[in-house]
Amino acid sequence: TPLYLDAYSGNGALEDLEQKTLKQQQDRLERLAKKLREENLQVAVGVEWDYPVFEAIVRRANETKADLIVAERHAGRHFAAGLLQLTDWELLRTSPVPVLLVKTG
């Protein structure tokens, strides 16, 4: 279901939605990372509101000198199930480090 907001309403609804979404995603990633940290793995998580997504991920990987990017595969309706979404393809194409795309679900 699409979500439409009046970005010019000035009541802070868009900023509130952004902050709430960032918090939810950070909490989700921290829960996943906790399991890995219990196995003595070094894991860093980050959540940002940025566009295009693949460029933001690559920038973050460069800034943190990441060894690996683990990203959730963007689900979508394809006429061929094996095709990647543009974001996934561009991430694979532009990343300076290996990318592991994970299918959830």
N, C-alpha and C positions, 0 to 999 in steps of 0.2 A: 504494500500500500504506500503510495507516494506521500511524502510529508511536505506540505507547503506552508511557509511562514512569510509574513511580511517583514522583510529585512529592514525596512525603513520605518518601522513603527516606533522605534525609539524607546520601547519599554523593556529592552534587554532580553526578550524572548530568545533571540537567536544566540546570544552569548550564553544564556543559561543552558540552552540545549547543547551547545558545544562543550561547555564544562561538564555537564552531566554525562555526555557520551564519552568524553575523554576519561573521566573517572571510572565509568563502567568498564571500559576496555583495559585500562591500567590494572584494575582489580582482577579482571579475567586473566591477563597475562601473568600477573604476580602469582596467582594460584597455580598456573601451569609451571612457572619457573620454580616455585617452591619444591615441587616434586623432583625436578632436576637437580636443584641445589642439595637436596637430601642425599643424592647419589654423588656428591662432591664434584659436581660440574659447575664451572663458572658461567653464569647466565646473566645477561643484562637485558632488560626490557625497556621499551620506550613507546610512548604514544604521542602523536602530534596531529594537529589539524592542518593539513597541507594538500596542495594539488599541483601537479599531478602526483598521484600516490607513488608510482615507481621512482620518480625523481627524488621524492622525500626520503624514501627508503635507501636509495643509493647514497644520498648526501649523509644520512645518519651513519651508514656503514663506513663511509670514508672518515667521518669525524671521530668515530669510536675505534677505528682500525679493526673492524670486525673480521673474524676469520670465516664466518659462515652467516648467511641470511636464511632463516627459516620463516617461510611465509605461508599463510593459509591461501589455498587456491581459490580464486574468485569464481564462485559458481554462477552459472548462467545457462540460459537455454541456447543450445547450439543445434544446428542441423546435423553436425557430426560431433559425437560426444568427446572425441579426442582433441578437439581444438581448444586452444587456450583463449582466455579473455585478453584484450589488448594490454591491460595492466600487467598481467602475468607474463605475457610475451615480452613486453618492454623491460620488465625487471630482469628477466633472464638475459636479454640482449645487452643491457647496459651495465649490469652489475660487475664490479671489479673483483668480486669474490664469488665462490660457489653459492648457489641458491638451491635450497630444498623446498619444493612446493608440496604442501601437505593437504590432502583431500580430507575434509571432515565429513562426519556424518552419517 
